Amino acid sequence: MRVKHFLFTILIIVVLSACGGSATETITPPTAVPTTTPPPTATMIPTPSTPLAILVLPADMDKTTSDLYQKTVYDLAQPSGFRFQIRNALVPADLADPTLKVVIVLPPDPGVASLAPSAPGVQFLAVNIPNLTAGGNLSVLAGDTQVELPAFLAGYVAAMISDEYHIGMIIPKDNADAQRAFNAFNNGKIYYCGLCRTFYISEIEYPTYIEVPADESPSNYGGYANVLINDRKVYAIYVYPSLADADFLSYVGTQGVMLIGNSMPDPRPGGWVMSIRPDTIKAIQIAWPNLIAGQGGQNVQSPLGIADVDPDILTPGKLRLAQEILDSLLAGRILPTSP
């Protein structure tokens, strides 16, 4: 009997061993790690109540300039929460929109002096439209009246690019502003080169200038330029703004000299180094905060900028120096009345 029990026990152990095996492994899927997705950049969605800014540009403006003005105002309007629209003309019906807050107008003048009072809740900025007076809700970005700052910079650059500092100016006769400009031109040369010692001794003192009578025809300006170029051996000329007749500048450009002016004619004259002109884009950017704050009646002065650069004459290093001088002039660190 004991033997049977023993055999039965052995049999149970064998059966259990045969039915055994590795325990089934339970695989737990990995827990997903949450990721933080940055919210999309907020973009203003215009609504009927969103304030509106209108830019009025002439239909015949060249595309490059037009695109620049449009981009400038768009880049100001968007972060300020404004809608932005373009017009080629401005009529009273445009001012009926109750959301209209800012109008920036370029020539030709749509009659902004009479339109502005009819929309007292709108701030107007007239850009380079003559014969307007700032006041009320009309701000005026007037033509640049500075003569000494650009003349100083022109003298500095002319001395930098000319052999033996043979530089000169063409100015209107008996004009006090022009005389101040020439003094600044001379100071710019001195600022660049100090005593400006030259290798060759000359009876002519540089810079030199020649005056054009007020009643002289622009068709005769070339003769005055020839005195500087042929008789006085001037290599770089700065033309006073009031004498910058396009045909005259084109003629001077054929005489093998370098030219600096405030406005470059089209086509570009030969030897045109650079323009020193009001930076209208920068002026609009400066005026914008006051416009959207409802602060009108401002006279906005355009800061000066360098444009139309010939990189073969005014190389990048020289341009950098010229820009540093201009920045210092605008900041008041350099006075054009002192060398």
C-alpha atoms as one frame of an Amber mdcrd trajectory, in Angstrom:
protein
   0.000   0.000   0.000   2.794   2.339   0.850   4.382   1.442  -2.449   1.204
   2.479  -4.271   1.112   5.777  -2.459   4.720   6.383  -3.266   4.214   5.599
  -6.956   1.117   7.787  -7.069   3.056  10.675  -5.609   5.829  10.207  -8.162
   3.233  10.206 -10.968   1.708  13.486  -9.750   5.126  15.164  -9.692   5.917
  14.008 -13.251   2.562  15.258 -14.594   3.007  18.658 -12.968   6.523  18.986
 -14.386   5.298  18.214 -17.916   2.533  20.805 -17.717   4.832  23.470 -16.375
   6.741  26.057 -18.427   7.828  29.646 -18.495   5.343  32.091 -17.149   3.774
  34.319 -19.797   5.421  37.805 -19.764   3.022  40.663 -19.723   4.297  43.627
 -21.845   3.093  46.993 -20.709   3.081  49.589 -23.476   5.257  52.610 -22.678
   3.493  55.592 -21.281   3.353  58.413 -23.841   5.398  61.431 -22.792   3.319
  64.521 -23.344   4.980  67.134 -25.535   4.464  70.874 -25.235   3.521  72.414
 -28.563   4.035  76.169 -28.588   0.888  78.060 -29.495   0.886  79.574 -32.964
   2.023  83.180 -33.288  -0.890  85.473 -32.773  -2.020  87.093 -35.974  -4.432
  89.963 -35.973  -7.748  89.036 -37.557  -9.310  92.228 -38.842 -12.900  92.879
 -37.835 -15.308  95.620 -38.896 -14.314  97.545 -35.752 -10.518  97.285 -36.295
  -9.008 100.765 -36.802  -8.014 101.553 -40.368  -4.977 103.273 -41.868  -4.996
 104.438 -45.489  -1.922 105.164 -47.615  -2.547 107.372 -50.658   0.005 106.854
 -53.437   0.004 108.154 -57.018  -0.893 105.490 -59.559   2.168 106.289 -61.694
   4.738 105.930 -58.908   7.492 103.480 -59.862   6.887 100.005 -58.479  10.011
  99.823 -56.324   9.216 103.050 -54.488   5.528 102.198 -54.219   6.308  98.778
 -52.758   8.655 100.369 -50.227   6.002 102.814 -48.983   3.385 100.086 -48.827
   5.644  97.744 -46.874   6.628 100.539 -44.488   3.060 101.432 -43.547   1.943
  97.794 -43.475   4.780  96.929 -41.087   3.676  99.804 -38.846  -0.038  99.044
 -39.030   0.066  95.289 -38.401   1.680  95.254 -34.931  -0.385  98.309 -33.960
  -3.622  96.403 -34.570  -4.617  98.427 -37.634  -6.074  97.378 -40.933  -4.237
  98.785 -43.949  -5.535  99.911 -47.327  -4.074 101.578 -50.424  -5.699 104.346
 -52.422  -4.568 106.173 -55.543  -6.824 109.100 -54.666  -8.640 110.399 -51.609
 -12.227 111.657 -51.746 -14.631 112.733 -48.989 -16.476 109.409 -49.160 -13.300
 107.626 -47.997 -13.461 109.549 -44.731 -16.950 108.303 -43.846 -15.625 105.005
 -42.453 -15.931 105.331 -38.645 -12.919 103.046 -38.145 -10.595 105.282 -40.177
  -7.925 106.707 -37.860  -4.823 107.480 -39.971  -4.322 108.769 -43.521  -0.838
 109.187 -45.033  -0.877 111.144 -48.285   1.850 111.601 -50.919   1.675 114.049
 -53.853  -0.276 115.001 -55.836  -2.278 116.844 -53.189  -5.902 115.613 -53.076
  -6.891 118.769 -51.176  -5.799 117.480 -47.801  -6.023 120.948 -46.210  -9.804
 120.916 -46.728 -10.303 117.189 -46.168  -8.609 117.064 -42.753 -11.023 119.431
 -40.935 -13.987 117.415 -42.240 -12.714 114.308 -40.382 -11.542 115.510 -36.947
 -11.214 111.956 -35.654  -8.625 111.081 -38.308  -4.942 111.971 -38.171  -3.475
 113.064 -41.520   0.209 113.061 -42.490   1.046 114.972 -45.680   4.364 113.781
 -47.098   6.344 116.336 -49.152   3.227 118.222 -50.260   4.210 121.903 -50.570
   2.395 124.920 -49.142   0.753 123.134 -46.219   0.763 124.293 -42.611   0.658
 121.797 -39.764  -2.201 122.220 -37.309  -5.224 120.473 -35.852  -5.269 116.901
 -37.124  -2.880 117.616 -40.027   0.796 116.820 -39.592   3.246 117.842 -42.302
   6.392 116.069 -43.387   7.964 118.990 -45.184  10.812 119.120 -47.636  14.202
 119.175 -45.991  15.561 122.647 -45.239  18.916 121.589 -43.835  21.881 122.838
 -45.822  24.842 122.480 -43.469  24.590 118.800 -42.521  24.552 117.430 -46.098
  27.252 119.899 -47.148  29.534 118.802 -44.296  29.072 115.147 -45.231  29.630
 115.953 -48.925  32.898 117.713 -48.065  34.035 114.771 -45.963  33.261 112.208
 -48.676  34.619 114.353 -51.521  37.940 114.727 -49.689  38.019 110.991 -49.026
  37.638 110.012 -52.693  39.598 112.799 -54.441  43.301 112.989 -55.225  44.995
 115.883 -53.451  41.602 116.991 -52.066  40.700 118.799 -55.284  37.064 119.392
 -54.424  34.585 122.169 -55.088  31.007 123.417 -54.882  28.627 125.155 -57.260
  26.404 127.565 -55.335  23.889 130.333 -56.083  25.304 133.870 -55.927  24.510
 136.160 -52.980  22.741 133.392 -51.060  23.440 133.309 -47.320  22.297 129.685
 -46.929  24.605 128.623 -49.749  27.539 130.387 -48.103  26.806 128.549 -44.855
  26.688 125.321 -46.840  30.102 126.029 -48.372  31.598 126.700 -44.937  30.198
 123.367 -43.758  31.571 121.698 -46.906  35.007 123.060 -46.035  34.647 121.881
 -42.432  33.803 118.407 -43.664  37.003 118.306 -45.674  39.028 119.479 -42.674
  37.342 116.887 -40.439  38.513 114.170 -42.810  42.070 115.267 -43.482  43.047
 117.949 -40.959  45.493 120.313 -42.653  45.091 118.279 -45.852  48.688 118.689
 -46.923  49.196 117.969 -50.605  52.233 116.830 -52.574  51.826 119.453 -55.284
  51.816 123.149 -54.405  48.840 124.880 -55.989  47.765 128.499 -56.142  44.181
 127.314 -55.750  42.925 126.687 -52.241  40.624 123.698 -51.927  37.774 123.434
 -51.550  36.915 126.050 -54.091  33.533 127.229 -55.320  31.896 129.148 -58.102
  28.704 131.210 -57.860  25.848 131.157 -60.366  23.761 134.366 -60.649  20.118
 134.021 -59.694  18.935 135.120 -63.157  21.161 132.656 -65.028  19.455 130.101
 -67.249  20.031 126.445 -66.263  21.134 125.846 -69.838  24.228 127.942 -69.065
  25.168 126.246 -65.804  27.609 124.000 -67.654  29.946 126.919 -68.284  30.314
 127.528 -64.568  31.056 123.858 -63.970  33.742 124.007 -66.649  35.573 126.684
 -64.673  35.860 124.295 -61.747  36.699 121.268 -63.867  39.079 122.711 -66.453
  40.555 125.823 -64.860  40.684 124.791 -61.223  41.226 121.033 -61.711  38.423
 119.957 -59.377  37.838 116.186 -59.266  34.695 116.016 -57.103  31.824 118.525
 -57.107  28.938 119.050 -54.716  26.039 120.882 -56.359  23.867 123.073 -54.129
  20.280 121.715 -54.184  18.653 124.729 -55.836  21.009 124.368 -58.837  20.473
 120.635 -59.323  18.910 120.845 -62.779  18.723 117.355 -64.310  20.185 118.329
 -67.697  22.975 120.239 -65.984  23.896 117.290 -63.776  23.846 114.972 -66.776
  26.252 117.312 -68.594  28.668 117.465 -65.649  28.548 113.676 -65.541  30.080
 113.580 -69.020  33.129 115.616 -67.953  34.932 112.891 -66.029  34.407 114.290
 -62.525  32.657 112.819 -59.494  29.299 114.246 -58.426  27.547 114.436 -55.061
  24.062 115.882 -54.744  20.803 115.765 -52.853  18.711 114.195 -55.579  19.959
 112.004 -58.412  18.264 112.499 -61.785  17.165 109.638 -63.998  19.092 108.427
 -65.944  21.987 108.333 -63.535  24.729 110.826 -64.455  28.251 109.552 -64.930
  30.415 109.782 -61.827  27.459 110.060 -59.428  28.912 109.061 -56.049  25.888
 109.251 -53.776  22.817 111.247 -52.828  22.365 112.864 -49.420  18.629 113.225
 -49.142  15.804 113.258 -46.607  14.842 109.761 -45.450  11.069 109.912 -45.896
  10.587 106.304 -44.823  12.330 106.935 -41.517  10.281 110.097 -41.012   7.010
 108.172 -41.444   8.224 105.622 -38.907   9.039 108.438 -36.468   5.639 110.101
 -36.963   3.570 106.907 -36.635   3.330 106.661 -32.810   1.927 110.196 -32.585
  -0.522 109.552 -35.404  -2.070 106.472 -33.802  -2.110 108.228 -30.427  -4.234
 111.013 -31.923  -1.536 113.642 -31.580  -1.669 115.770 -34.716  -0.527 119.143
 -35.946   3.141 118.100 -36.000   5.927 119.397 -38.221   7.901 116.246 -38.953
  11.535 116.680 -39.955  12.993 114.003 -42.207  16.361 112.704 -41.051  19.013
 112.577 -43.737  20.032 109.354 -45.413  22.622 108.164 -47.925  21.246 106.745
 -51.177  22.163 106.014 -54.813  25.660 104.888 -53.829  28.180 103.865 -56.489
  30.058 101.025 -54.752  32.942 101.279 -57.197  33.667 104.804 -55.964  32.331
 104.719 -52.430  33.484 101.238 -51.473  31.907  99.443 -48.478  34.613 100.618
 -46.080  34.318 104.238 -47.208  30.531 104.023 -47.096  30.746 102.776 -43.507
  32.854 105.805 -42.591  30.405 108.144 -44.349  27.469 106.587 -42.488  29.261
 106.955 -39.158  29.830 110.662 -39.878  26.164 111.119 -40.828  25.009 109.323
 -37.668  27.217 111.599 -35.574  25.901 114.696 -37.351  22.291 113.657 -36.755
  23.032 112.867 -33.113  24.730 116.231 -32.580  28.120 114.712 -31.810  29.604
 116.616 -34.764  28.672 120.235 -35.448  28.842 121.131 -39.158  29.742 124.702
 -38.234  32.993 123.546 -36.621  35.743 121.532 -38.331
